[in-house]
Amino acid sequence: MKKRILLLVVPLVLVFLLFLFNNLLNRKEIKSNFEEITLNEGITIRNLMETTGLYLTTQGDEKLTQFLDGLYKNESIHYIGLFKEGQLIYLLSDFEGYLPVTPSQTWNRIMDTPVGKIFQVSALFGEKSKYRLFIGFDFDFLSLFEGNASRNLLYIAGLFSVMIFFIIILMLYFDKKFFRKELELVKEKEEKERFKELSLLTSEIAHEIKNPLNSIYLSFNALEKYIQPEDDAVYYRDAIKNEIKRINGIIQSYSELSKEIRPDIHEIHVEEFSREFNLLLEEETMRRGIHLEIIPENLEYVHTDPNLLKQILLNMVKNSMEAGATVIGVRWFLQKNFMAIEVRDNGSGINETVAESIFKPYFSTKTVGMGLGLHITRRLLQALKGEIRLISSRPGNTVFRVLVPCKGVNGRVFSKRSESHE
Amino acid sequence: MKMKLRFFLWICVIFTLISPVFLYSEPKEAIKYFRLDTIIKITGEITDIKDEECYTGENFKVLYLKEQNSERQYKVEVSPNWFYELKLKKGKTVEVTGSYFLQGDDHIIMTQTIEYEKKSYRFRDDFGFPLWRGKGKMKGRGGGFGKGRRGGRF
């Protein structure tokens, strides 16, 4: 993980450093060029000042100072100092007593001050250069330029930092997600393998039990004719028969676990299917006093494997019955691209702590059953490329929803009632 | 004659020896400014502390100092009142570094640093730029640059 972050972050940092280096070089070059241009321009100003000064001195010092007074009104000038024969005779300064010159100085220069750069022009004029004039111009726009450049650099640095931060966060997030998914897949694979081994073993045992069970059943059939209808033995006969059937059912379930499920898709009429399904459970629901209602909402025909679907619904309804439900509602409807079947009951519900385990094989909280019903349902649905979800686990309102994609199997689609086959 | 010549020669020798004293003239300016070539350091006793308008607009804290060695009285211009935070009193001894010049009969020092009780307080930079002008942008004149660092320990 760290390596991956470094692989992404290091190039970004390098790009930024490269940019920084380039930016610094550019700034330095611009600054140096700018200063050079200014100093060259300064020569012109100096010549101009010298000519003006020379002219004005012929008019008297007063004229010269009047001119300087006017000049100082310009806001870009911070100080003016005039020396005559080495003596300061005129000073106007924005900063109390500040005149950074020596009377012998004769060159133009750019100075750094705590408030920015100042471009100082010096001019010599008069007989034997007895006048020396110093003017400090505001050169702060260079500082302004530098400030802007620094600010831009700061923005870009901020942008890079934010980018790096988000990259790391995203990588951590995706890595965690990927890791979690990978872990889930490994877990699932291990579970499948364990289940496969277990299924193989149980189907072998089932096969071994089936033969003697067949013999028992045949022998029992042979014995049956000796039992008279009025005998007490009739009760025991029925009990033995039921138990043999139950053992056979268990064996059948175990055998089916290891079998590969191959869906056989047909077009089925939903209402007809519902009626048949109702008939299949009629006896049991009557006996248990359960109200079972199947409502196909906006579907008339669907393309699916009727046997698998029947098995799925049977498992789900039986699950509800075993949870002590007295009212079970099965609702069929079309949900986006899925055929949805919702089974709702008023049974005892499912404890939230075990909700995640209910689809695991041999997991059951009930006293009856082997804990295979919901697991087999999920396997059957996987064969149809569908899924099962627990929507509500509350006692009195437990809802399971089955979703099967419309084009999930062989690209076949479901038909809405409005598009019925007429 | 010989005596007269000897006397004359002696006069010449003495004059040659003392001539630098006559030749030396203290920097005397009509207009005061922070001269970079007259920066001196003096130690003296404070004889008075006053608020005076040294430049147009603001009242400055001014110390009157009697130099320890020469007994000369100096007028030490420190900074505007709002920038001045020293708790100096009459009779205390301070060491002042600044630009010296003579204005009329006044020996004036434009303060760069004040050393007091082993602490240094700075008021102007090496080129005499007043630190109370701060690091703000230069926008026009007559103040308004924002207050800078007050005279603190450096």
Interface residues (C-beta under 8 A of the other chain):
Chain A: E75 H78 G81 Q87 L88 I89 Y90 L91 S93 D94 F95 E96 G97 Y98 L99 P100 V101 T102 M111 T113 P114 V115 G116 D138 D140
Chain B: E29 A30 I31 K32 Y33 F34 L36 D37 C54 Y55 S99 M110 D125 F127 G128 F129 P130 L131 R133 G134 K135 G136 K137 M138 G140 R141 G142 F145 G148
